Every structure is written in structure tokens, then in C-alpha cells.
Amino acid sequence: MTRLARRVPVVFAAVAATAVVATAATAATAATLAAEESADPGSEVNVAGPVATEKFVSVNDALDALREKYSGFAGASNDLQTMTTTVRWKGTVPNELRKLERSGLNGITVTALPAAYSQEEINLAADAAIHAPGAEGTVIGAVGTPDRSGLIVEVTESAVARLSKSALSHDVKQAIAAAEPQLETIPVTIRQAEPTRPAIAKPVAQ
């Protein structure tokens, strides 16, 4: 399993490894953002065991090579139930990836879909949003939309109470534009973080 999470962001069993940039994010927040990622595709994934998982190693290695050779990689997700890998790519899809689409690899069906932003651009925008002036304690995490057409920024409940989502979106966009001018027009969706559920005390055995 270690090899599968090296450099290529993939989704296994509805858990996304796609780069999530966060500072004060809790495990619950990370899981919430991961759920958004896993919604496209493979949101209903059943783990078929280590044998099935190992079949994706060759696909992930191939995507590693393409990611290093070409620009435009925007993320990938593996569905263990259907034995498919969906790749998001910005711009012209490399011929090698088209070949994988036609023939598959190691029994895995590969599909390439377009993306408005590459994973590198998503990461840059997310980092700018997280480190925006005064963002400490407000922005919890930032991640690309499942189709890589924009950025989802999760903020604290108190931030939403103080400011409107449009105001928060404006502040985040300003920070992104200042840090990464080429990403000034990236769509930003503000989402309130799910409240942390208090731990339920278990009765002491008598």
C-alpha cells in the first residue's frame, strides 16, 4: 500500500489522497474534504482486498511517469469495485494516456477526463487561501473540486457567523490573486466546516 500513495493522488475506498492543504484541520475536517473528492468517481467503493489493490500499482506507476514527463496532471482516482481508474488532465492528453484508455493495464480500465486546473495549480491556490493574511483560525482547509474546475475552501462556523460567504470568497480570491496572479479567476466555493461531534462517554462496567 505504501507504493500506491507515493506521488499520484488517488482515491481508494472513498478516501482521497488528493493534495489537501490544511493548517488547523482536524481528522474530521480532512475526512469531509476527502468525501468531496471521492464523489468523482468512486464515491461508493468497496475494498476488494490486497490482491485487487495491488493490480493498481502498475497503473499508478504509469501515471507517475506521465506526471513527471508532461504538465497537466490534475488527479486520479481508483475504484476497487469496478476496477477502473479515472484520470483528470488539463490540456492535451498525452498519447501514452490515450493508449492506456484504449487498452487498459493489468486488467484496469483507464478513463481520461478534462480538467480546468492542474493539480499543481490547485495546490498553489489552496496554499494561498490557507496562508491568506488573517486566515488563521478561519480557513481550515482547501481542496480542488472533484472535476478540478475550481477550489473548495472550508471555513470555521464562527467565520461564517461573522462574515457572509461572499465576503469570505472575496478575501480568499484576493489572497490567491496576490500570491498567484495566473489563478486570479479560479472559482472559489466557501463551505462551512462540519461541527465537531463531542465524544460519547461510555458507561463504566460494574
HELIX and SHEET records of a PDB file:
HELIX    1   1 ARG A    3  ALA A    5  5                                   3    
HELIX    2   2 ALA A   27  SER A   38  1                                  12    
HELIX    3   3 PRO A   50  GLU A   54  1                                   5    
HELIX    4   4 VAL A   57  LYS A   69  1                                  13    
HELIX    5   5 ASN A   95  SER A  103  1                                   9    
HELIX    6   6 GLN A  119  ILE A  130  1                                  12    
HELIX    7   7 GLU A  157  ARG A  162  1                                   6    
HELIX    8   8 LYS A  165  ALA A  179  1                                  15    
HELIX    9   9 PRO A  181  LEU A  183  5                                   3    
SHEET    1   A 2 VAL A  11  PHE A  12  0                                        
SHEET    2   A 2 VAL A  15  ALA A  16 -1                                        
SHEET    1   B 4 VAL A  21  ALA A  22  0                                        
SHEET    2   B 4 VAL A 139  GLY A 144 -1                                        
SHEET    3   B 4 LEU A 151  VAL A 155 -1                                        
SHEET    4   B 4 VAL A 188  GLN A 192  1                                        
SHEET    1   C 3 PHE A  73  ASP A  79  0                                        
SHEET    2   C 3 THR A  84  TRP A  89 -1                                        
SHEET    3   C 3 THR A 109  PRO A 114  1                                        
END                                                                             
